[in-house]
Amino acid sequence: MRKLVAILTTFGTNVGQARMLGTRMLQKTHMIYNEACVSYVACATYVACASRAWIPVASASRRCVFLITFFLLLTLPTYAQDGSTYEDDILDLGTLYVEDTLLEIEEVIDRPTAFATVIDPRQLSRRSLTLPDVLETTPGVTVRSFGGLGSLSTISIRGLGSENVLVLLDGIPLNPTGGSVDLSDIPLDSLERIEIIRGGEGALTGSGAVGGIVRLTSIQAEEAVDEFTSGRISLGSYDTLTGGFTWIDPGDIFHFEFAGSRGDFDFLNNNGTQFDLSDDFNDTRENNEYSSVETRYGHTWDLGEVRTIGASVEYFRAEKGIPGITTFPSPNASQTDNRFFFHSNYTDPGFNDGQLDLSMSWLRQGRHYSDPLGESTGVPLYTSWIHNRLDLQSQWTGIGLSDEDVLTWGASLARETLDADEYGNPSRDNLALWLRDEWYHPSGAVLTGAVRSDWIDGDATISPHAGIRYPLNDDWTCRSNFSYNFRPPGFEELYRNEGLVVGNTDLMPERTLSFDIGVTHTSDRVRFEAAYFNLQTQDMIDYLLISGFRWKPYNIGRIRSSGFELSADWLIDSEWDLRSNYTRTRAVDTSGDPTRQGMPLAGVPSSEFFTELSWHCNEWEAFANWERRGASPITPSGTRFLPMNSTVGLGLGYSLNDTSTLMLEARNLLDEDLSDIRGFPLPGRSLFLTWSSDW
């Protein structure tokens, strides 16, 4: 029987269909699981051996020929027609619901073996939160920030820097030509779904997905939904004002969002002498203002009963002051960020016994930095770059060589350019092919294998992946993943010059072997997960302090980042629930250089802990959270550390009626003196009042 199953629309938008497919596959498949285990061990052994030798098994040309041949052989059967009508090929799945527990915990369906966290931003709309605020409360994640609303905020996963975390917006990389993403430039209210996938994902998403990926899904326009309108406005400390408006009509979506803050919080300035308390004084963070606006419109057309085509356009602009570090402030430096994003997609769930997804996107991001008085470098500095990315993708998903596996194959062509005359306007072309197969067993076990080849300006790199999920019993599941990933240096790392940070044109690509293993317990009221990870990187790129206030990227050799992640969600009763997570990370230099061997990686905290207790009763709701970050080395020599710090937050909300809510929040309630892991001061106690409504 070869039933066509519609699954996995582009970039995870139809998650419910994917889950239903998994359920049906578990009922229908009859493969022998022992054979799957043998296949997994073989794949894992290949990955380990190839990574140890950095895959010198064949020349680039031979690897390309092998991959293309393998790709064609596996996808050739999909072009066979069985004579059935188009309508008969469509499996009507009816109304789909995600099979959540009472804790409303979801999984990333197209990554069945991955360790992941899924967040629904709409459930957080009552609170005054930003995307960095949300991400830093998840296991394995560290957010680095200059401090204050709209300040530069980047993400680290499992001890690897922001350049090693791929951030996708509707499936399109936001990383500017391989660099890091400023999370503060992504409005939270414009998102429908957030997925944080920890571990190497190069075989599935391409270069840069070394530590993990963050997949962001914008609010979508669907023909089936009813008209819906929502709004939010928030007032807070430091003259902060944020708000947004969303209107959804069948086939249409319009979103508008704004934010602004003076950002002039008080902090304790240690005058650059961490251990000398005699020269400390109370200071005010100046030139930390921020303002932004974002608007987005999307439309979806139905082409017949099942095929759809959609298009959306987004514009974002932010203006911010760059206050500098405490010992060398820059009260006149500023920066302007802007983004224009056009995305279109075509979905056909009845194409050649599978679902076809085609997409085209154009992303244009700009950053303009100005330091007219030379406060950060000593000389006046003006820099401007514009990153363009044109991306074409095609992906097909359906039943594989038999009814026992789900096959996905795809291809993409992308061209990236950097409009910067001083660097000769560099460009980069990337052609990629990928293949993934998932085998399901009636016991609930899943075996995945994937391989991808990226040709970047003619240089080919293969990224393999193997994963397994095995149910130990009805409540406990074990999973593990091997992968080999790579990341070429980004244009920002090669050419950037923005005062505090400068580029390095002598950088080489990073290559990383990633392994993790862990268990998950799930019941109606409790979900617990424990995972161990180990990532070994060659030619690691990291920013090192080259003077009193300037950073520059270097290939620091080999590093190993290992540790474990614990997370738990507990529905205590109908009114109370508790969620907690703890991450322990040890990132050290293993290059063999006696001056660096065993030294900690700068900027990686030793541990992070977060817990939040929530209460809901009739019209009232409340929460209390506690976040603790362990000591973080500032220098690679480990001679300077930021001490352990912790914050406490409280919130109280009241439903005015069936559609409107007021929420009062207190951040850093105990008013602790906090610094980011790079040494930038963070805001003290602050209050926010948020009104939100749906109608």
BELSUL-V474683 format. One record per residue. N is the residue number from 0. RES is the residue in three letters. PSI is psi in whole degrees, 0 to 359 (none if undefined). Layout:
n=[N;N]
res=[RES;RES]
psi=[PSI;PSI]
//
This chain:
n=[0;1;2;3;4;5;6;7;8;9;10;11;12;13;14;15;16;17;18;19;20;21;22;23;24;25;26;27;28;29;30;31;32;33;34;35;36;37;38;39;40;41;42;43;44;45;46;47;48;49;50;51;52;53;54;55;56;57;58;59;60;61;62;63;64;65;66;67;68;69;70;71;72;73;74;75;76;77;78;79;80;81;82;83;84;85;86;87;88;89;90;91;92;93;94;95;96;97;98;99;100;101;102;103;104;105;106;107;108;109;110;111;112;113;114;115;116;117;118;119;120;121;122;123;124;125;126;127;128;129;130;131;132;133;134;135;136;137;138;139;140;141;142;143;144;145;146;147;148;149;150;151;152;153;154;155;156;157;158;159;160;161;162;163;164;165;166;167;168;169;170;171;172;173;174;175;176;177;178;179;180;181;182;183;184;185;186;187;188;189;190;191;192;193;194;195;196;197;198;199;200;201;202;203;204;205;206;207;208;209;210;211;212;213;214;215;216;217;218;219;220;221;222;223;224;225;226;227;228;229;230;231;232;233;234;235;236;237;238;239;240;241;242;243;244;245;246;247;248;249;250;251;252;253;254;255;256;257;258;259;260;261;262;263;264;265;266;267;268;269;270;271;272;273;274;275;276;277;278;279;280;281;282;283;284;285;286;287;288;289;290;291;292;293;294;295;296;297;298;299;300;301;302;303;304;305;306;307;308;309;310;311;312;313;314;315;316;317;318;319;320;321;322;323;324;325;326;327;328;329;330;331;332;333;334;335;336;337;338;339;340;341;342;343;344;345;346;347;348;349;350;351;352;353;354;355;356;357;358;359;360;361;362;363;364;365;366;367;368;369;370;371;372;373;374;375;376;377;378;379;380;381;382;383;384;385;386;387;388;389;390;391;392;393;394;395;396;397;398;399;400;401;402;403;404;405;406;407;408;409;410;411;412;413;414;415;416;417;418;419;420;421;422;423;424;425;426;427;428;429;430;431;432;433;434;435;436;437;438;439;440;441;442;443;444;445;446;447;448;449;450;451;452;453;454;455;456;457;458;459;460;461;462;463;464;465;466;467;468;469;470;471;472;473;474;475;476;477;478;479;480;481;482;483;484;485;486;487;488;489;490;491;492;493;494;495;496;497;498;499;500;501;502;503;504;505;506;507;508;509;510;511;512;513;514;515;516;517;518;519;520;521;522;523;524;525;526;527;528;529;530;531;532;533;534;535;536;537;538;539;540;541;542;543;544;545;546;547;548;549;550;551;552;553;554;555;556;557;558;559;560;561;562;563;564;565;566;567;568;569;570;571;572;573;574;575;576;577;578;579;580;581;582;583;584;585;586;587;588;589;590;591;592;593;594;595;596;597;598;599;600;601;602;603;604;605;606;607;608;609;610;611;612;613;614;615;616;617;618;619;620;621;622;623;624;625;626;627;628;629;630;631;632;633;634;635;636;637;638;639;640;641;642;643;644;645;646;647;648;649;650;651;652;653;654;655;656;657;658;659;660;661;662;663;664;665;666;667;668;669;670;671;672;673;674;675;676;677;678;679;680;681;682;683;684;685;686;687;688;689;690;691;692;693;694]
res=[MET;ARG;LYS;LEU;VAL;ALA;ILE;LEU;THR;THR;PHE;GLY;THR;ASN;VAL;GLY;GLN;ALA;ARG;MET;LEU;GLY;THR;ARG;MET;LEU;GLN;LYS;THR;HIS;MET;ILE;TYR;ASN;GLU;ALA;CYS;VAL;SER;TYR;VAL;ALA;CYS;ALA;THR;TYR;VAL;ALA;CYS;ALA;SER;ARG;ALA;TRP;ILE;PRO;VAL;ALA;SER;ALA;SER;ARG;ARG;CYS;VAL;PHE;LEU;ILE;THR;PHE;PHE;LEU;LEU;LEU;THR;LEU;PRO;THR;TYR;ALA;GLN;ASP;GLY;SER;THR;TYR;GLU;ASP;ASP;ILE;LEU;ASP;LEU;GLY;THR;LEU;TYR;VAL;GLU;ASP;THR;LEU;LEU;GLU;ILE;GLU;GLU;VAL;ILE;ASP;ARG;PRO;THR;ALA;PHE;ALA;THR;VAL;ILE;ASP;PRO;ARG;GLN;LEU;SER;ARG;ARG;SER;LEU;THR;LEU;PRO;ASP;VAL;LEU;GLU;THR;THR;PRO;GLY;VAL;THR;VAL;ARG;SER;PHE;GLY;GLY;LEU;GLY;SER;LEU;SER;THR;ILE;SER;ILE;ARG;GLY;LEU;GLY;SER;GLU;ASN;VAL;LEU;VAL;LEU;LEU;ASP;GLY;ILE;PRO;LEU;ASN;PRO;THR;GLY;GLY;SER;VAL;ASP;LEU;SER;ASP;ILE;PRO;LEU;ASP;SER;LEU;GLU;ARG;ILE;GLU;ILE;ILE;ARG;GLY;GLY;GLU;GLY;ALA;LEU;THR;GLY;SER;GLY;ALA;VAL;GLY;GLY;ILE;VAL;ARG;LEU;THR;SER;ILE;GLN;ALA;GLU;GLU;ALA;VAL;ASP;GLU;PHE;THR;SER;GLY;ARG;ILE;SER;LEU;GLY;SER;TYR;ASP;THR;LEU;THR;GLY;GLY;PHE;THR;TRP;ILE;ASP;PRO;GLY;ASP;ILE;PHE;HIS;PHE;GLU;PHE;ALA;GLY;SER;ARG;GLY;ASP;PHE;ASP;PHE;LEU;ASN;ASN;ASN;GLY;THR;GLN;PHE;ASP;LEU;SER;ASP;ASP;PHE;ASN;ASP;THR;ARG;GLU;ASN;ASN;GLU;TYR;SER;SER;VAL;GLU;THR;ARG;TYR;GLY;HIS;THR;TRP;ASP;LEU;GLY;GLU;VAL;ARG;THR;ILE;GLY;ALA;SER;VAL;GLU;TYR;PHE;ARG;ALA;GLU;LYS;GLY;ILE;PRO;GLY;ILE;THR;THR;PHE;PRO;SER;PRO;ASN;ALA;SER;GLN;THR;ASP;ASN;ARG;PHE;PHE;PHE;HIS;SER;ASN;TYR;THR;ASP;PRO;GLY;PHE;ASN;ASP;GLY;GLN;LEU;ASP;LEU;SER;MET;SER;TRP;LEU;ARG;GLN;GLY;ARG;HIS;TYR;SER;ASP;PRO;LEU;GLY;GLU;SER;THR;GLY;VAL;PRO;LEU;TYR;THR;SER;TRP;ILE;HIS;ASN;ARG;LEU;ASP;LEU;GLN;SER;GLN;TRP;THR;GLY;ILE;GLY;LEU;SER;ASP;GLU;ASP;VAL;LEU;THR;TRP;GLY;ALA;SER;LEU;ALA;ARG;GLU;THR;LEU;ASP;ALA;ASP;GLU;TYR;GLY;ASN;PRO;SER;ARG;ASP;ASN;LEU;ALA;LEU;TRP;LEU;ARG;ASP;GLU;TRP;TYR;HIS;PRO;SER;GLY;ALA;VAL;LEU;THR;GLY;ALA;VAL;ARG;SER;ASP;TRP;ILE;ASP;GLY;ASP;ALA;THR;ILE;SER;PRO;HIS;ALA;GLY;ILE;ARG;TYR;PRO;LEU;ASN;ASP;ASP;TRP;THR;CYS;ARG;SER;ASN;PHE;SER;TYR;ASN;PHE;ARG;PRO;PRO;GLY;PHE;GLU;GLU;LEU;TYR;ARG;ASN;GLU;GLY;LEU;VAL;VAL;GLY;ASN;THR;ASP;LEU;MET;PRO;GLU;ARG;THR;LEU;SER;PHE;ASP;ILE;GLY;VAL;THR;HIS;THR;SER;ASP;ARG;VAL;ARG;PHE;GLU;ALA;ALA;TYR;PHE;ASN;LEU;GLN;THR;GLN;ASP;MET;ILE;ASP;TYR;LEU;LEU;ILE;SER;GLY;PHE;ARG;TRP;LYS;PRO;TYR;ASN;ILE;GLY;ARG;ILE;ARG;SER;SER;GLY;PHE;GLU;LEU;SER;ALA;ASP;TRP;LEU;ILE;ASP;SER;GLU;TRP;ASP;LEU;ARG;SER;ASN;TYR;THR;ARG;THR;ARG;ALA;VAL;ASP;THR;SER;GLY;ASP;PRO;THR;ARG;GLN;GLY;MET;PRO;LEU;ALA;GLY;VAL;PRO;SER;SER;GLU;PHE;PHE;THR;GLU;LEU;SER;TRP;HIS;CYS;ASN;GLU;TRP;GLU;ALA;PHE;ALA;ASN;TRP;GLU;ARG;ARG;GLY;ALA;SER;PRO;ILE;THR;PRO;SER;GLY;THR;ARG;PHE;LEU;PRO;MET;ASN;SER;THR;VAL;GLY;LEU;GLY;LEU;GLY;TYR;SER;LEU;ASN;ASP;THR;SER;THR;LEU;MET;LEU;GLU;ALA;ARG;ASN;LEU;LEU;ASP;GLU;ASP;LEU;SER;ASP;ILE;ARG;GLY;PHE;PRO;LEU;PRO;GLY;ARG;SER;LEU;PHE;LEU;THR;TRP;SER;SER;ASP;TRP]
psi=[129;80;133;131;125;117;167;63;165;127;35;25;332;67;323;320;322;318;319;322;315;318;315;323;322;329;330;331;154;30;157;121;331;323;324;319;318;319;319;315;320;316;315;320;319;315;314;314;316;321;325;324;7;36;61;28;340;161;164;320;319;321;321;315;317;315;317;317;314;318;313;321;320;331;349;319;340;349;2;136;140;5;358;158;162;316;325;336;344;125;117;110;354;206;126;143;140;132;76;160;183;342;0;46;129;168;162;107;323;11;66;340;357;157;117;161;133;132;136;103;335;334;349;7;342;346;159;84;155;169;316;322;319;316;325;352;7;152;146;0;135;130;128;134;148;337;124;160;131;359;157;123;125;163;143;135;127;39;354;147;175;333;341;9;119;124;120;132;112;39;356;129;132;347;117;105;48;1;194;162;134;105;336;345;12;103;134;321;344;358;147;335;141;129;124;111;119;136;165;132;24;326;343;333;354;193;148;341;64;304;332;184;153;113;120;128;122;158;129;152;123;144;334;345;155;167;136;137;139;154;157;142;139;137;143;183;159;34;45;132;122;157;169;164;133;132;126;128;155;112;351;147;131;131;138;137;144;159;147;147;144;329;19;68;156;149;165;115;117;3;25;5;96;324;356;105;351;335;12;147;158;131;168;132;112;160;41;23;161;142;144;159;143;138;146;139;138;152;145;133;137;125;85;206;331;328;143;156;135;155;145;154;137;143;134;141;135;140;132;148;151;96;343;186;165;325;340;72;157;79;355;0;148;167;143;126;142;154;133;127;118;132;133;148;149;131;128;100;5;32;114;55;32;185;130;132;125;141;151;135;154;121;126;115;139;149;128;119;138;125;79;334;3;35;335;335;346;345;149;140;129;121;149;130;149;123;126;139;120;125;126;129;146;132;137;137;135;193;137;223;341;181;5;358;158;121;137;130;154;171;150;152;123;144;126;140;152;113;92;102;325;345;14;19;64;156;165;130;139;115;130;143;140;155;130;140;139;124;132;145;145;336;346;357;146;133;129;145;140;151;144;143;130;126;103;110;40;346;122;139;132;135;105;160;141;137;157;142;124;122;122;324;198;336;334;137;136;142;155;154;139;143;157;124;161;162;117;154;139;162;326;317;328;321;351;142;94;43;279;335;134;160;176;110;359;14;149;160;149;151;134;134;125;136;139;158;144;180;153;133;129;129;187;330;346;137;126;140;137;132;141;138;152;118;128;122;136;142;41;134;126;151;125;149;118;347;193;340;14;143;147;139;143;153;106;6;219;144;155;127;118;162;198;157;133;135;147;140;129;117;98;310;197;346;333;140;153;134;141;153;152;134;132;124;137;105;117;159;127;29;344;349;122;338;345;345;125;358;147;153;127;139;5;112;146;328;157;137;138;136;146;130;127;148;135;128;111;238;352;150;152;158;156;132;159;128;131;129;128;177;143;126;137;326;150;334;347;18;341;131;146;131;164;143;161;155;154;136;149;154;146;127;154;132;114;325;199;344;342;145;143;137;126;127;148;123;148;56;324;2;51;150;112;150;145;166;349;359;8;136;146;156;150;210;134;151;146;138;124;132;131;150;146;139;none]
//
